[in-house]
Amino acid sequence: SMARARGVYKWTGIDLLSYLMIGSVIGRMLPYYWDTPHRGWVIGLLALYSVLFTVMRYAAGRAMVLFHPYFVLQIAIAVTLNLVIPSYDGPQDYFVMLSLPLCIQAMWRLPRKVGQGWVVVLGAVMMISLVVYYRQYEQSWEGIGYGLTYVAAAVLVSVFSSVTMRSQEARSQAERLNQELQLANQELQV
């Protein structure tokens, strides 16, 4: 749609969903790190992720080329939180959820094929990250099951995002056509 091309976005349910996911990761994981030497790193990385996510929400139409390095940086943040920062008996796999808002952003802000490509990359990173985590720290293959759960969630939010976006574009087009029809009717009456 025209608004999308100019990078103008209204607050949507998709935005709410994205920020709820980010908030759930922050709220779920910070208590596990609050009294540890890694608290500053976790807070800093989560804050950086959140700021970058918000900046790219508003920069989308004007800075499409920045999405590729942006996604790489956001993936690096999520993987660092999942695999590099030591676990303190927390549900470490929860950090992988940070990839889901990125799936939404990819589908809403990028051309469809490019967005789908990023969803595949994000799904693969989630899967690999979880398998590595569970093999490394718990010597189990549970990461496969958790990884498949997150991959399914990535597909679900991506399809939901795509359908919501198409619905919004169809509504905008219908409004535009209705305005054109009203103008044509006014011209015929004159």
C-alpha positions as CSV (number, residue, x, y, z in Angstrom):
1,S,0.0,0.0,0.0
2,M,1.0,3.6,-0.4
3,A,1.4,4.1,3.4
4,R,3.7,1.1,3.5
5,A,5.8,2.4,0.7
6,R,6.3,5.7,2.5
7,G,7.1,3.9,5.8
8,V,4.1,5.4,7.6
9,Y,2.7,3.0,10.1
10,K,-0.1,3.2,12.6
11,W,0.0,1.2,15.8
12,T,-1.5,-2.2,15.1
13,G,-2.3,-5.4,16.8
14,I,0.8,-6.9,15.2
15,D,2.9,-4.2,17.0
16,L,1.2,-5.1,20.3
17,L,1.9,-8.8,19.8
18,S,5.6,-8.0,19.0
19,Y,6.1,-5.9,22.1
20,L,4.2,-8.5,24.3
21,M,6.7,-11.1,23.1
22,I,9.7,-8.9,23.9
23,G,8.2,-8.0,27.3
24,S,7.6,-11.6,28.1
25,V,11.2,-12.5,27.5
26,I,12.4,-9.5,29.6
27,G,9.9,-10.3,32.4
28,R,10.6,-14.0,32.4
29,M,14.4,-13.9,32.1
30,L,15.6,-10.9,34.2
31,P,14.7,-12.4,37.6
32,Y,17.2,-15.3,36.8
33,Y,20.0,-12.8,36.2
34,W,19.2,-10.1,38.7
35,D,21.6,-11.3,41.4
36,T,24.3,-12.6,39.0
37,P,27.5,-11.0,37.6
38,H,25.9,-11.1,34.1
39,R,22.9,-8.9,35.0
40,G,24.4,-5.9,33.2
41,W,25.1,-7.8,30.1
42,V,21.6,-9.3,30.0
43,I,19.9,-5.9,30.7
44,G,22.2,-4.2,28.1
45,L,21.6,-6.8,25.4
46,L,17.8,-6.8,26.0
47,A,17.7,-3.0,26.0
48,L,19.8,-2.9,22.7
49,Y,17.4,-5.5,21.1
50,S,14.4,-3.4,22.2
51,V,15.8,-0.1,21.0
52,L,16.8,-1.5,17.6
53,F,13.5,-3.2,17.2
54,T,11.7,0.1,17.8
55,V,14.0,2.2,15.6
56,M,13.5,-0.2,12.7
57,R,9.8,-0.1,13.2
58,Y,9.8,3.6,12.3
59,A,12.8,3.5,9.8
60,A,11.3,0.7,7.7
61,G,10.2,2.7,4.6
62,R,13.3,4.9,4.4
63,A,15.9,2.3,5.3
64,M,15.1,-1.0,3.7
65,V,18.7,-1.8,3.0
66,L,19.4,-1.6,6.8
67,F,17.1,-4.6,7.5
68,H,19.7,-7.2,6.5
69,P,22.5,-6.0,8.9
70,Y,19.8,-5.3,11.5
71,F,18.5,-8.9,11.4
72,V,22.1,-10.2,11.7
73,L,22.7,-8.0,14.7
74,Q,19.4,-9.0,16.4
75,I,20.1,-12.7,15.7
76,A,23.6,-12.2,17.3
77,I,22.0,-10.7,20.4
78,A,19.5,-13.6,20.8
79,V,22.2,-16.2,20.2
80,T,24.5,-14.5,22.6
81,L,21.8,-14.5,25.3
82,N,21.0,-18.1,24.6
83,L,24.4,-19.6,24.2
84,V,27.2,-17.3,25.5
85,I,25.8,-15.8,28.7
86,P,25.8,-18.6,31.3
87,S,22.5,-20.1,32.4
88,Y,21.5,-19.8,36.0
89,D,18.9,-22.5,36.2
90,G,16.5,-20.3,34.1
91,P,14.5,-21.4,31.1
92,Q,17.3,-20.4,28.7
93,D,15.4,-21.4,25.6
94,Y,13.1,-18.5,26.3
95,F,15.7,-16.1,24.8
96,V,15.0,-17.8,21.4
97,M,11.6,-16.1,21.5
98,L,13.3,-12.9,20.5
99,S,13.3,-14.3,17.0
100,L,9.5,-14.3,16.7
101,P,9.1,-10.5,16.7
102,L,11.8,-10.4,14.0
103,C,9.7,-12.9,11.9
104,I,6.7,-10.5,12.2
105,Q,8.9,-7.5,11.2
106,A,10.3,-9.5,8.2
107,M,6.8,-10.2,6.9
108,W,5.5,-6.7,7.5
109,R,8.4,-4.6,6.4
110,L,10.1,-6.5,3.6
111,P,8.9,-7.7,0.2
112,R,7.1,-11.1,0.6
113,K,9.9,-13.4,-0.8
114,V,12.6,-11.5,1.2
115,G,10.6,-11.7,4.4
116,Q,9.9,-15.4,3.9
117,G,13.7,-15.9,3.4
118,W,14.4,-14.2,6.7
119,V,11.7,-16.3,8.4
120,V,13.5,-19.5,7.2
121,V,16.9,-18.1,8.4
122,L,15.4,-17.2,11.8
123,G,13.7,-20.6,12.1
124,A,17.0,-22.3,11.3
125,V,18.9,-20.2,13.8
126,M,16.3,-20.9,16.5
127,M,16.5,-24.7,15.9
128,I,20.3,-24.8,15.8
129,S,20.6,-22.6,18.8
130,L,18.3,-24.8,20.9
131,V,19.9,-28.1,19.8
132,V,23.4,-26.7,20.6
133,Y,22.2,-25.3,24.0
134,Y,20.7,-28.6,25.1
135,R,23.6,-30.7,23.8
136,Q,26.1,-28.3,25.4
137,Y,24.5,-27.7,28.8
138,E,22.2,-30.7,29.4
139,Q,23.7,-33.4,27.2
140,S,20.3,-34.1,25.8
141,W,18.4,-33.9,22.5
142,E,15.5,-32.0,24.0
143,G,16.5,-29.0,21.9
144,I,15.0,-30.7,18.8
145,G,11.5,-30.7,20.4
146,Y,11.9,-27.1,21.7
147,G,13.3,-26.0,18.4
148,L,10.4,-27.5,16.4
149,T,8.0,-25.6,18.8
150,Y,9.7,-22.3,18.1
151,V,9.9,-23.0,14.3
152,A,6.1,-23.7,14.4
153,A,5.6,-20.5,16.3
154,A,7.7,-18.6,13.7
155,V,5.6,-20.0,10.9
156,L,2.4,-19.2,12.7
157,V,3.3,-15.6,13.5
158,S,4.6,-15.1,9.9
159,V,1.4,-16.4,8.3
160,F,-0.7,-14.4,10.8
161,S,1.4,-11.3,9.9
162,S,1.1,-11.9,6.2
163,V,-2.7,-12.4,6.4
164,T,-3.1,-9.3,8.6
165,M,-1.0,-7.2,6.2
166,R,-2.9,-8.3,3.2
167,S,-6.2,-7.6,4.9
168,Q,-5.0,-4.1,5.8
169,E,-3.8,-3.5,2.2
170,A,-7.2,-4.7,0.8
171,R,-9.0,-2.3,3.2
172,S,-6.8,0.6,2.2
173,Q,-7.4,-0.2,-1.5
174,A,-11.1,-0.5,-1.0
175,E,-11.1,2.9,0.8
176,R,-9.1,4.5,-2.1
177,L,-11.5,3.0,-4.7
178,N,-14.5,4.2,-2.7
179,Q,-13.0,7.8,-2.7
180,E,-12.4,7.6,-6.4
181,L,-16.0,6.5,-7.0
182,Q,-17.3,9.3,-4.9
183,L,-15.2,11.8,-6.8
184,A,-16.5,10.4,-10.1
185,N,-20.1,10.6,-8.9
186,Q,-19.6,14.2,-7.8
187,E,-18.2,15.0,-11.3
188,L,-21.2,13.4,-13.0
189,Q,-23.6,15.4,-10.9
190,V,-22.0,18.7,-11.9
